[in-house]
Amino acid sequence: VQLQASGGGLVQAGGSLRLSCAASGSIFSINTMGWYRQAPGKQRELVGSITTGGTTNYADSMKGRFTISRDNAKNTVYLQMNSLKPEDTAVYYCNADLPRVWPYDFWGQGTQVTVSS
């Protein structure tokens, strides 16, 4: 199983980016999918998550600016980021819970998002 993230890049403050993360391989089923981020010198933190049924959960600092969605038919999760701030600069990682495939918790390779002021 692989998670392939894409869509990162350099954007000015106030701009938008859309990240994608597609799961491939012997998946069978995916429960919750989510996004995390890690800024230089900081711990990895949750951005938000989405269940198979579409219920979302966001970190407080991302509410109202970031939107997570998913396409279950494509095994893909998206992160729409609006009104980006320099403090949003980080490597963004996607995560997926695959209950029938060990080790059950899978991570993408990370995609860099840089927001210039």
One Martini backbone bead per residue (centre of mass of N, CA, C, O) as a GRO file, in nm:
protein
  117
    1VAL     BB    1   0.097   0.036   0.022
    2GLN     BB    2   0.024   0.370  -0.104
    3LEU     BB    3   0.096   0.721  -0.046
    4GLN     BB    4   0.025   1.001  -0.268
    5ALA     BB    5   0.146   1.317  -0.262
    6SER     BB    6   0.015   1.643  -0.374
    7GLY     BB    7   0.041   2.018  -0.435
    8GLY     BB    8   0.270   2.156  -0.352
    9GLY     BB    9   0.430   2.480  -0.258
   10LEU     BB   10   0.447   2.817  -0.361
   11VAL     BB   11   0.297   3.088  -0.167
   12GLN     BB   12   0.121   3.350  -0.094
   13ALA     BB   13  -0.019   3.532   0.114
   14GLY     BB   14  -0.369   3.442   0.079
   15GLY     BB   15  -0.356   3.193  -0.060
   16SER     BB   16  -0.382   2.879  -0.250
   17LEU     BB   17  -0.422   2.518  -0.191
   18ARG     BB   18  -0.415   2.175  -0.328
   19LEU     BB   19  -0.427   1.864  -0.187
   20SER     BB   20  -0.322   1.526  -0.256
   21CYS     BB   21  -0.421   1.171  -0.178
   22ALA     BB   22  -0.327   0.849  -0.292
   23ALA     BB   23  -0.434   0.523  -0.277
   24SER     BB   24  -0.247   0.210  -0.316
   25GLY     BB   25  -0.332  -0.122  -0.361
   26SER     BB   26  -0.410  -0.344  -0.097
   27ILE     BB   27  -0.680  -0.215   0.065
   28PHE     BB   28  -1.013  -0.274   0.067
   29SER     BB   29  -1.013  -0.045   0.316
   30ILE     BB   30  -1.109   0.285   0.444
   31ASN     BB   31  -1.113   0.493   0.681
   32THR     BB   32  -0.953   0.721   0.804
   33MET     BB   33  -0.852   1.041   0.684
   34GLY     BB   34  -0.552   1.257   0.675
   35TRP     BB   35  -0.384   1.554   0.807
   36TYR     BB   36  -0.050   1.664   0.845
   37ARG     BB   37   0.208   1.866   1.016
   38GLN     BB   38   0.561   1.994   0.976
   39ALA     BB   39   0.760   2.208   1.122
   40PRO     BB   40   1.037   2.349   1.188
   41GLY     BB   41   1.105   2.234   1.514
   42LYS     BB   42   0.839   2.064   1.514
   43GLN     BB   43   0.569   1.896   1.568
   44ARG     BB   44   0.345   1.693   1.472
   45GLU     BB   45   0.022   1.788   1.334
   46LEU     BB   46  -0.306   1.823   1.319
   47VAL     BB   47  -0.537   1.922   1.078
   48GLY     BB   48  -0.723   1.668   0.971
   49SER     BB   49  -1.032   1.474   0.919
   50ILE     BB   50  -1.196   1.180   0.753
   51THR     BB   51  -1.448   0.988   0.700
   52THR     BB   52  -1.622   0.778   0.507
   53GLY     BB   53  -1.892   0.961   0.558
   54GLY     BB   54  -1.764   1.280   0.598
   55THR     BB   55  -1.652   1.335   0.869
   56THR     BB   56  -1.512   1.616   1.027
   57ASN     BB   57  -1.183   1.731   1.152
   58TYR     BB   58  -1.030   2.013   1.326
   59ALA     BB   59  -0.812   2.225   1.390
   60ASP     BB   60  -0.855   2.530   1.517
   61SER     BB   61  -0.648   2.690   1.320
   62MET     BB   62  -0.814   2.567   1.047
   63LYS     BB   63  -1.075   2.675   1.082
   64GLY     BB   64  -1.219   2.814   0.779
   65ARG     BB   65  -0.960   2.746   0.574
   66PHE     BB   66  -0.990   2.437   0.583
   67THR     BB   67  -1.058   2.150   0.355
   68ILE     BB   68  -1.189   1.826   0.373
   69SER     BB   69  -1.181   1.556   0.134
   70ARG     BB   70  -1.337   1.274  -0.051
   71ASP     BB   71  -1.276   0.982  -0.272
   72ASN     BB   72  -1.365   0.662  -0.249
   73ALA     BB   73  -1.327   0.556  -0.545
   74LYS     BB   74  -1.011   0.686  -0.537
   75ASN     BB   75  -0.864   0.691  -0.265
   76THR     BB   76  -0.901   1.012  -0.191
   77VAL     BB   77  -0.750   1.301  -0.046
   78TYR     BB   78  -0.822   1.642   0.050
   79LEU     BB   79  -0.665   1.985   0.067
   80GLN     BB   80  -0.805   2.291   0.127
   81MET     BB   81  -0.621   2.603   0.112
   82ASN     BB   82  -0.687   2.909   0.268
   83SER     BB   83  -0.553   3.186   0.372
   84LEU     BB   84  -0.255   3.184   0.382
   85LYS     BB   85   0.023   3.149   0.604
   86PRO     BB   86   0.340   3.142   0.708
   87GLU     BB   87   0.262   2.932   0.947
   88ASP     BB   88   0.189   2.701   0.723
   89THR     BB   89   0.464   2.618   0.700
   90ALA     BB   90   0.520   2.282   0.570
   91VAL     BB   91   0.493   1.946   0.604
   92TYR     BB   92   0.262   1.740   0.437
   93TYR     BB   93   0.062   1.469   0.565
   94CYS     BB   94  -0.075   1.168   0.496
   95ASN     BB   95  -0.348   0.958   0.626
   96ALA     BB   96  -0.431   0.600   0.685
   97ASP     BB   97  -0.693   0.367   0.770
   98LEU     BB   98  -0.626   0.010   0.748
   99PRO     BB   99  -0.792  -0.259   0.889
  100ARG     BB  100  -0.672  -0.502   0.666
  101VAL     BB  101  -0.370  -0.366   0.680
  102TRP     BB  102  -0.067  -0.412   0.755
  103PRO     BB  103  -0.019  -0.159   1.003
  104TYR     BB  104  -0.300   0.027   0.936
  105ASP     BB  105  -0.089   0.275   0.937
  106PHE     BB  106  -0.055   0.535   0.693
  107TRP     BB  107   0.197   0.716   0.496
  108GLY     BB  108   0.308   0.969   0.340
  109GLN     BB  109   0.588   1.159   0.212
  110GLY     BB  110   0.526   1.442   0.162
  111THR     BB  111   0.454   1.803   0.130
  112GLN     BB  112   0.556   2.113   0.042
  113VAL     BB  113   0.473   2.419   0.220
  114THR     BB  114   0.509   2.763   0.109
  115VAL     BB  115   0.473   3.081   0.279
  116SER     BB  116   0.483   3.402   0.178
  117SER     BB  117   0.504   3.755   0.285
   0.00000   0.00000   0.00000
